[in-house]
Amino acid sequence: MDEYYSAIQRLPAPVRDALAQLPPAFAAQVHEIRLRSERPIVFSTPHGPILAPNLLPKCAGALQLSARGLQECFYSLCEKSVHSYESQLSQGFFTIPGGHRVGVAGVCRTTENRRNSFQTITSLNLRVARMLFVPLPPLLQSSLVDSFHGMILAGSPGSGKTTLLRSIIKAASDQGKKIAVVDERQELWPCDPWGNVPHIPLNCDVLSNCPKAGGIEMAVRCLGPQIVACDELGSHEEFRQMEHGIQSGVGFICSVHAASMDELEARMERSRSGLRAFFSLCAFLEGPQKPGCIREVVAL
């Protein structure tokens, strides 16, 4: 059964039961479920946004959310334990079992410890996580052999960076490389409360729900990896920990939101020559229309 149906399991019964009526063939095309106050639920698909009531007219009432209905969706997704997700919510999201990420929008406030929190929720973006793998082109496959230096995976949102990153991690593991994955958002290899991590490669260790900078430091210091992999690299502290890892002989595979070299340099706040200290090549993805597919590979 498609992961869409597991992603909706925590929603309140009326909404969950209505969304469960979606036929499997269409459910497999949904990569986001947009829930917004006083508006109908919208599916994000490769063909653009589609109103849920248009596809499920018999359930239209349950698929038009009031402000109160949206709050109920939020509390239900959190299992009425908002404080358990406080750290993630301060970054604007939280992850539910299965690796499904919920983006949050609304009225923000800053707490005494300078963390962001939400006073009122106005939108939820439930992203359907799928354990997918894609074949790697020969250049990426061969770059993992012997003295691996580093690789960036760059693309726009929804272009399949996480899918490609997961596929590269598996390929490196299959080659016998020891890999530590810093899975801050629990999307690469979601871990359930009992520590079960399905489909994890043999030579792979996962630091789940761990901030990237601290996770990189822990991985390099304690797990003895040849490669450290993480999603959505960005902060100065993360780069600092990468520098320490590189000095210890560790290579890095990271994804970044950027559709071009100019965007990549701006996002990373480093020139192409500056990035060369961390990575040997960058793979740019096609985009949301062809998730996980590579447009070009650029040597740094």
Secondary structure in CASP SS format (residue, H / E / C, confidence):
PFRMAT SS
TARGET T0000
AUTHOR 0000-0000-0000
METHOD secondary structure of the structure
MODEL  1
M C 1.00
D C 1.00
E H 1.00
Y H 1.00
Y H 1.00
S H 1.00
A H 1.00
I C 1.00
Q C 1.00
R C 1.00
L C 1.00
P C 1.00
A H 1.00
P H 1.00
V H 1.00
R H 1.00
D H 1.00
A H 1.00
L H 1.00
A C 1.00
Q C 1.00
L C 1.00
P C 1.00
P H 1.00
A H 1.00
F H 1.00
A H 1.00
A C 1.00
Q C 1.00
V C 1.00
H C 1.00
E E 1.00
I E 1.00
R E 1.00
L E 1.00
R E 1.00
S C 1.00
E C 1.00
R E 1.00
P E 1.00
I C 1.00
V E 1.00
F E 1.00
S E 1.00
T E 1.00
P C 1.00
H C 1.00
G E 1.00
P E 1.00
I E 1.00
L E 1.00
A H 1.00
P H 1.00
N H 1.00
L H 1.00
L C 1.00
P H 1.00
K H 1.00
C H 1.00
A C 1.00
G C 1.00
A C 1.00
L C 1.00
Q E 1.00
L E 1.00
S C 1.00
A H 1.00
R H 1.00
G H 1.00
L H 1.00
Q H 1.00
E H 1.00
C H 1.00
F H 1.00
Y H 1.00
S H 1.00
L H 1.00
C C 1.00
E C 1.00
K C 1.00
S C 1.00
V H 1.00
H H 1.00
S H 1.00
Y H 1.00
E H 1.00
S H 1.00
Q H 1.00
L H 1.00
S C 1.00
Q C 1.00
G C 1.00
F E 1.00
F E 1.00
T E 1.00
I E 1.00
P C 1.00
G C 1.00
G C 1.00
H E 1.00
R E 1.00
V E 1.00
G E 1.00
V E 1.00
A E 1.00
G E 1.00
V E 1.00
C E 1.00
R E 1.00
T E 1.00
T C 1.00
E C 1.00
N C 1.00
R C 1.00
R C 1.00
N E 1.00
S E 1.00
F E 1.00
Q E 1.00
T E 1.00
I E 1.00
T E 1.00
S E 1.00
L E 1.00
N E 1.00
L E 1.00
R E 1.00
V C 1.00
A C 1.00
R C 1.00
M C 1.00
L C 1.00
F C 1.00
V C 1.00
P C 1.00
L C 1.00
P C 1.00
P H 1.00
L H 1.00
L H 1.00
Q H 1.00
S H 1.00
S H 1.00
L C 1.00
V C 1.00
D C 1.00
S C 1.00
F C 1.00
H C 1.00
G E 1.00
M E 1.00
I E 1.00
L E 1.00
A E 1.00
G E 1.00
S C 1.00
P C 1.00
G C 1.00
S C 1.00
G C 1.00
K H 1.00
T H 1.00
T H 1.00
L H 1.00
L H 1.00
R H 1.00
S H 1.00
I H 1.00
I H 1.00
K H 1.00
A H 1.00
A H 1.00
S H 1.00
D H 1.00
Q C 1.00
G C 1.00
K C 1.00
K C 1.00
I E 1.00
A E 1.00
V E 1.00
V E 1.00
D E 1.00
E C 1.00
R C 1.00
Q C 1.00
E C 1.00
L C 1.00
W C 1.00
P C 1.00
C C 1.00
D C 1.00
P C 1.00
W C 1.00
G C 1.00
N C 1.00
V C 1.00
P C 1.00
H C 1.00
I C 1.00
P C 1.00
L C 1.00
N C 1.00
C E 1.00
D E 1.00
V E 1.00
L E 1.00
S E 1.00
N C 1.00
C C 1.00
P C 1.00
K H 1.00
A H 1.00
G H 1.00
G H 1.00
I H 1.00
E H 1.00
M H 1.00
A H 1.00
V H 1.00
R H 1.00
C H 1.00
L C 1.00
G C 1.00
P C 1.00
Q C 1.00
I E 1.00
V E 1.00
A E 1.00
C E 1.00
D C 1.00
E C 1.00
L C 1.00
G C 1.00
S C 1.00
H H 1.00
E H 1.00
E H 1.00
F H 1.00
R H 1.00
Q H 1.00
M H 1.00
E H 1.00
H H 1.00
G H 1.00
I H 1.00
Q H 1.00
S C 1.00
G C 1.00
V C 1.00
G E 1.00
F E 1.00
I E 1.00
C E 1.00
S E 1.00
V E 1.00
H E 1.00
A C 1.00
A C 1.00
S C 1.00
M H 1.00
D H 1.00
E H 1.00
L H 1.00
E H 1.00
A H 1.00
R H 1.00
M H 1.00
E C 1.00
R C 1.00
S C 1.00
R H 1.00
S H 1.00
G H 1.00
L H 1.00
R C 1.00
A C 1.00
F C 1.00
F C 1.00
S C 1.00
L E 1.00
C E 1.00
A E 1.00
F E 1.00
L E 1.00
E C 1.00
G C 1.00
P C 1.00
Q C 1.00
K C 1.00
P C 1.00
G C 1.00
C C 1.00
I E 1.00
R E 1.00
E E 1.00
V E 1.00
V E 1.00
A E 1.00
L C 1.00
END
